[in-house]
Amino acid sequence: MVTIISTMETQVSNGPAANCLSNGPVSTDDSKTNLIVNYLPQSMTQEEFKSLFGSIGDIESCKLVRDKITGQSLGYGFVNYVDPNDADKAINTLNGLKLQTKTIKVSYARPSSASIRDANLYVSGLPKAMSQKDMEQLFSQYGRIITSRILVDQVTAGISRGVGFIRFDKRNEAEEAIKGLNGQKPLGAAEPITVKFANNPSQKTGQALLTQLYQTAAPACHGTPCPTRHSASDSTIY
């Protein structure tokens, strides 16, 4: 049920201003106060997000992450509490809470480190019938998946564009996935899929395609929620 994105530097930004966000990204100084919240309903507002977690204790900063181009929620956010005890209480109280059709996941955000950077994969050539769950099952044999996403065409009622993103827990897991799946034909595929690092500077074509897809789909989002959702990974906001 996880979606994505993957998070390419060109796609996920600070988004619209958040009324509970301090200047700059969420602090990662204290790993015991900083939480990541996944699988949020896309319709959830910044105010609702703040209210839910503010009911546990005093919040230093929080952020509902939105897509840079469409402004739509990506279905995840970050909360940094003043007191580590409140962060622990939030996990115990709110993790697994059902909101609309989603069951949210609340956990400590991982501090950035070399071993978890650059673990985002760009996947193209996916069968149009492949679901998010199918893609995760295909890649999960290589390691722990933090987030994933399949891009859909909002104009054609959410039909897959055959492009997806996978973020692994560690870079070496992503490397193994490339070795094992790049150039292979998954079940239902007419052509081999391409699997490569999403944030590799040499892969500008993949980033350009993603930007183009969003720009093409963006007009259809006006006035109605776009069928994109998604979650995130560590404490670094891309």
C-alpha positions in Angstrom: 0.0 0.0 0.0 3.0 2.3 0.0 3.4 4.7 -2.7 6.5 7.1 -3.2 7.5 7.8 -4.3 9.8 7.6 -4.5 11.2 10.9 -3.8 13.3 12.5 -6.5 15.0 15.8 -5.7 13.1 17.4 -8.6 9.7 16.3 -7.4 9.2 16.6 -3.7 9.8 20.0 -2.2 8.9 21.9 0.9 5.5 22.4 -0.7 3.0 25.0 0.4 3.7 26.8 3.7 2.7 24.8 6.8 1.2 26.6 9.8 3.1 24.3 12.1 6.4 24.3 10.2 9.4 26.1 11.5 11.9 27.6 9.1 13.7 24.9 7.1 13.2 21.2 7.1 12.3 19.2 10.2 15.2 19.0 12.5 17.1 15.7 12.7 19.2 16.7 15.8 17.3 14.4 18.1 16.3 11.0 16.6 14.1 10.4 19.7 11.7 13.4 19.0 11.5 13.3 15.2 8.8 11.1 13.7 7.7 10.1 10.2 4.1 9.4 9.5 3.1 7.3 6.5 -0.2 6.4 4.8 -2.0 9.6 5.6 -5.3 10.2 3.7 -4.6 12.5 0.7 -7.4 14.7 1.8 -5.9 15.4 5.2 -5.0 19.0 5.7 -2.1 20.6 7.4 -4.3 21.8 10.2 -5.8 18.3 10.8 -2.3 16.8 10.8 -1.1 19.3 13.4 -4.2 18.8 15.5 -3.9 15.1 15.6 -0.3 15.0 16.7 -0.6 18.1 18.8 -3.1 16.3 21.0 -0.2 14.2 22.3 2.1 16.9 23.3 4.0 20.1 22.4 5.2 20.1 18.8 8.4 21.9 17.8 7.7 21.5 14.1 5.6 19.5 11.7 5.1 19.2 8.0 2.7 17.5 5.6 4.8 16.8 2.5 3.3 17.9 -0.8 4.2 17.5 -4.5 6.2 20.4 -5.8 4.2 20.7 -9.0 0.6 19.7 -8.2 0.5 20.7 -4.6 -1.1 17.4 -3.7 -0.3 15.6 -0.5 2.1 12.8 -0.9 0.5 11.0 2.0 3.2 11.4 4.6 4.6 13.9 6.9 7.1 14.6 9.7 6.5 15.6 13.3 9.2 16.8 15.7 8.2 16.9 19.4 9.7 19.0 22.1 9.7 16.1 24.6 11.0 12.6 23.6 8.4 11.1 25.9 5.6 12.6 23.7 7.2 11.2 20.6 7.2 7.8 22.2 3.6 8.3 23.3 2.6 9.3 19.8 4.0 6.1 18.4 2.2 4.0 21.0 -1.1 5.9 20.6 -1.4 6.7 16.9 0.5 4.0 15.1 -2.1 1.8 13.4 -4.8 4.4 13.7 -7.4 4.1 10.9 -8.2 7.4 9.2 -10.7 7.1 6.4 -9.5 4.2 4.3 -5.9 4.3 5.5 -4.1 2.9 8.5 -1.3 5.3 9.4 2.2 4.2 10.3 4.0 6.3 12.9 7.7 5.6 13.6 11.0 7.4 14.4 12.5 9.1 11.4 15.9 7.8 10.6 18.8 10.3 10.7 20.6 10.7 7.4 23.6 8.5 6.9 25.8 7.4 4.0 24.3 3.9 4.1 20.7 5.0 3.5 21.3 7.8 0.9 20.8 7.3 -2.8 18.6 4.2 -2.4 15.9 5.5 -4.8 15.2 3.5 -7.9 13.5 4.6 -11.1 11.7 1.8 -12.9 10.3 2.0 -16.4 8.6 -0.4 -18.8 6.3 -1.8 -16.1 3.2 -3.7 -17.3 0.2 -1.3 -17.3 -1.7 -3.9 -15.3 0.9 -4.1 -12.5 -0.3 -2.7 -9.2 1.6 -1.0 -6.4 1.5 -4.2 -4.4 2.7 -6.3 -7.4 5.7 -4.0 -7.8 6.6 -4.2 -4.2 6.4 -7.9 -4.2 8.7 -8.0 -7.2 11.3 -5.8 -5.5 10.9 -6.9 -1.9 13.2 -10.0 -2.4 16.1 -7.6 -2.5 15.6 -5.8 0.8 13.3 -3.6 2.9 11.2 -1.2 0.9 10.6 2.1 2.5 8.4 3.7 -0.1 7.1 3.0 -3.6 5.0 4.6 -6.2 3.6 3.9 -9.7 2.8 7.0 -11.7 -0.7 7.2 -13.1 -2.4 9.3 -15.7 -5.1 11.4 -14.0 -6.7 12.2 -17.4 -7.4 8.5 -18.1 -8.9 7.6 -14.7 -5.6 6.6 -13.1 -4.2 4.2 -15.7 -0.6 3.3 -15.0 2.0 5.1 -17.1 4.3 2.1 -16.7 6.8 4.1 -14.6 7.4 3.7 -10.9 9.8 4.4 -8.1 11.1 2.2 -5.2 13.1 3.4 -2.2 15.0 0.8 -0.3 16.2 1.0 3.3 19.8 0.9 2.1 21.7 1.6 -1.0 23.3 -1.8 -1.3 19.8 -3.3 -1.4 18.9 -1.0 -4.3 22.1 -2.0 -6.0 21.1 -5.7 -5.7 17.7 -4.9 -7.2 19.3 -3.3 -10.2 21.5 -6.3 -10.7 18.6 -8.7 -10.4 15.8 -6.9 -12.2 17.3 -4.5 -14.8 16.6 -5.9 -18.2 14.4 -8.7 -16.9 10.8 -9.4 -17.9 8.4 -9.6 -15.0 5.2 -11.5 -15.3 2.9 -9.8 -17.8 5.6 -7.6 -19.3 6.0 -7.5 -23.1 9.4 -5.9 -22.8 12.2 -5.9 -20.3 12.0 -3.3 -17.5 14.6 -0.7 -16.8 15.8 -0.3 -13.2 18.3 2.4 -12.3 19.0 4.9 -9.6 16.5 7.8 -9.7 18.9 10.4 -8.3 21.9 9.5 -10.4 23.0 12.8 -12.1 23.6 10.8 -15.3 20.0 9.8 -15.4 18.6 13.1 -16.3 16.2 11.6 -18.9 14.3 9.8 -16.1 14.0 13.0 -14.1 12.9 14.9 -17.2 10.2 12.3 -17.9 8.9 12.5 -14.4 8.6 16.3 -14.6 6.9 16.0 -18.0 4.4 13.5 -16.7 3.4 15.7 -13.8 3.1 18.8 -16.0 0.9 16.9 -18.4 -1.3 15.6 -15.6 -1.5 18.7 -13.4 -4.4 20.5 -15.2 -6.7 17.6 -14.5 -6.1 18.0 -10.8 -7.7 21.5 -10.6 -10.8 21.3 -8.4 -10.6 17.6 -7.8 -8.2 15.4 -5.8 -5.5 13.8 -7.9 -5.2 10.0 -7.5 -1.6 10.2 -6.2 -0.7 9.4 -2.7 2.3 8.5 -1.0 4.6 8.0 1.7 8.1 8.6 2.6 11.3 7.3 4.0 13.9 8.8 6.3 14.2 12.2 7.9 15.7 13.8 4.9 13.1 15.7 2.9 13.9 15.7 -0.8 
